[in-house]
Amino acid sequence: MLTKAAQARSLGISRQALYYQPRQQKKDEMLRDEILAICQEHPTYGHKRVAMHFVHQLKRKVNKKRIRRIMNKFHIAPRVMRKRKYVKNSQEDKIDTVPNRVKTIRAIQPDVVWAGDFTEMWFKNRWVYLATVIDLYTREVIAWQIGFHHSAQLVLDVLEEAINKRPYTPSFFHSDQGSEYTSRVFIARLVKDGIEPSQSPKGNPWYNGTQESFYSLLKTKLPISVTLIPWFESRSQRKRKIF
């Protein structure tokens, strides 16, 4: 095997030239390591949110185009958010299709129409679920719950919290046709307080647009790092951190 000196002689260059690395490459590698550290903590971050992290957390401005170039160069890609998985209940646990009763109704005061939904967030190598109830007139988040599983119990708990907080129950409760909201136990709880269930047609999330907009805004304006980290042991501590 040729020594470094012999290799340099055969190539007609100095031995130091064998160790030369372009200055730009070193800078790219240094930035790559920083980006990798950010993406390890926030696996769903793309180049724009990485750039925001540099500004807000590290107090340093790095051009987002440069970050995108580095991420492409070193094949750094954000984790793709999985589509929500629905746990199919048996037909005995589900009710017949509920019509969209609020399609032509416009709330003119609070506690006429509430809307419910939940979203998933990736945290510490697992999914956690945030369920909310929003008043469609005030756009206020009346109640919310966090759980490790999306289930009828999770959406039932947040409904109970909303009912206990408000002086009046709504005339209508709107949601999608997820198995959690079509379960007999959830519908029975609505009927108990005289609340008419209303559900969007399948494949039409815009009919529950207020909830969809809220979750989109939450994830865009409030990154997961602010929303769920650090993950406190008690639920009351998590509530204070998130909102």
N, C-alpha and C positions, 0 to 999 in steps of 0.2 A: 504494500500500500504506500502510495506516495505521501511524503511529508508535505506540510503546507508550503514550505520553501520551494520544494520541487514542483508542486502544482503551480505556484506563482511564476517560476521560471519558465515552465512549459507554456503558460498563457501569455508571457511577456508583460506581466504586471507586477507591482510590488506586493509583498506579503500582506501589508495592511489593507490593500484593496480587496482581498478576499473577505475581509470582515466588514466591509463598507455596506451600510444600509442607507437608502435615501432618507433624508430628514423627514420628508412628508410621511413616509411609511411608519416611522417611529411615532409621529404625532397621531396618525390614524390608529395605531395599536393602543396608545395611551387612552384615546377617546373610546375605543372599542371596549377596553376594560371597564371604564366608567359606565358605559351604556349597559354592559352585561350585568354589572352590579345593580343598576336600577331595574333592569328587566327581571332579574332573579327575585327581587322584592315585589315587583309589579308585573307579573307575566303577561298581562293583557295590554300593556302599553305599546302603542305604535310610535312612530317617530315624532308626531306632534305632541303627544303627552309626555314623551321623554324630554322634549325641548322645554315644555312647561315645568317639568320637575327640576331641570337645571336652573330655571329662573326663580321658581318659588321656594325650592328646598335648598339648593346649593348656591343660590344668589349669584348665578353666573349665566350669561346669555351665550347660547350656542345656536348657531343658525340651524333651523330645522332641516334645510336642504342638505347641509353637511351631515347631520345625524342620519338622514335617510340614506345618503351615499355610504356611510360607514356600515349601517345595518344591512344594506344590500351587499356590500363588499364582503362582509364576514358572515353573511347568511343568518342574521339575527332577526327572527320573526316573532311577532306577538302570538300568544296563545289565543286561538279562536274560541270565542264564547259559544258553548254548545246550545243548541235549541232546547227549550224547556221540554222535559220529559213528563208525560202524563201517565199516572198510574191508573190503569183501567180498572174501575170497580166492576163487580158483577152486575148484571142487569137488575138483580134484586135490590141493589143499593142505589140505583139511579132512578130518576124520575123521567117522565116524558119531556120532550123538548119544550123549553120555556120561551115564549115569544119576546120580541124586543118591544117592551111596553113604553120605553122612554124615547123611542125614535122620533116621535112628533111632540114630545113634551119639553117645555123650556122651564126650568126652575126659576121662580120669581122671588124666592126667599129661602133662607137656610132650612135644612132638615126636610126637604121635599124629595130630593133624589140623592142617594149615596151611591158611590161606585166602589167596587172592590177588585183588587188584583194582587198578584205577587210577582216578584222578579227574583232571579238568581244572581249571586255574586260569587266569584272565585276567590277563596281565601284560604291560605295555608294548605294548598293541595287538596282542597275539597270545596264543594258548593254549599253556600248558606242561602237561606231564603228569607226575603223581606216581604211581608204581607201588609197592605195598607187599606184603609177606608177613607175616601175623600168625599167631601160635600161638593156636589157639582155646581152649587150656586156661589159659595164663598171660595172654592178651590182650596179649602183648608184640609190638611191631613188630620182627620179627627183621631185616628188611632192607628197603631202599627205594632207588629210583632215580628220577631226574628226567630227562625228555627232551623234545625239541621235537616228537616224533611218537609217537603210540600205535601200537605195532607188536608183532609177535611177539618181536622182538629185545629190546624194552624189558622185557617180562615175563619173558623168558628170562634176561636179565641179573640181574634182581632175584631170580629163583629160584636162580641160580648163587651169588649173594652169600649167600643164606640157607643153602644147603647147605654152603658153605665155613665159615660162622660156627658152625654147630651140630655137636655131637658125633655126633648121630644124624639120619638122614633120617626123615621122617614116614611113617606108614602110608598116609595119604590127603592129597591136595591138592585143596581145594575152590575153585571159582570160578564165575563166570557163563558164559554161552555166547557171550561175545564172540569174534570171529574170531581174536584174539590167543591165546586159551586153547584154541581148538579146532584150531589149526594143527598140522600133523603134526610140525613141528620141536619144538614145545613138549611135545606128548604123548610124543614119542619120548624127550625128556630125562627126563620123569617115569618112564617105563618102564625106562630105563637103570638107575635107582637103586631099582627095585622099588616105586615110589610109585604107588598107585592113584589115577587121576584121578576127580574127582567134580564134577558141575556142576549148578547150579540150573536148574529149568525156565525157559524163556523167559517174560519178563513177571512173574517172581517174585523181585524183588531181596531180599525179606526172608529168603530162604533163605541169603543171604550177609550176614546182619544185622550181624555183628561188624565187617566191613569198612565197610558202609554207615554204621554208627554212628560208627566212627572218623573217617571223612571228614566227616560232619556236625559232629562235635565239633571237628575241626580247623578247619573254616571258620568255625564260630560263635565258639569261644573264642580262636582264633588268627587274627585278621584277615589278609588277604592282605598288608597292609603289613608285618606282623611276619614272615609266612611267607616272602615272596619278595623283599622290598626291604630293602637294596639287592641287586641281582643281581650277585653276584661273578663274576669271570671263571673261576675254577677250580671244578670240581665239589666238591672237598674244602672249599673256603671256603663254598660254598652249603650243604653239609651242616651245618657248624658253625652257620650262621645259622639254619637251619630247626629243628633239634632241639637 
